[in-house]
Amino acid sequence: MSIATRVDARIQNVSVTEDSITAQLVDGRTISVPLVWSWRLSEATPEQRARFEIIGNGSGIRWPEIDEDISAEGMLQGVPARRTAKSTR
């Protein structure tokens, strides 16, 4: 009988390009999602995209200047950011 264990994904390093957000995890995995999954990052300048911090002991990434947070779990589960009615004003 095998028992599945849950391994918490923790981000070690991040890169953001014109097309994607890529995170290297401390366990050796690399995950990448399309940049368009974050409308805030899609609309940000390259300089704004480059100013991020890894938060929560690696549980996520924060871009304070544009008020965007992305979690490692969200990237792994494939959860794009939704634009709310408030954000379209």
Buried (B, 14 or more C-beta within 10 A) or exposed (E): EEEEEEEEBBBBEBBBEEEEBBBBBBEEEEBBBEBEBBBBBEEBEEEBBEBBEBBEEBBBBBBEBBEBBBBBEBBBEEEEBEEEEEEEE
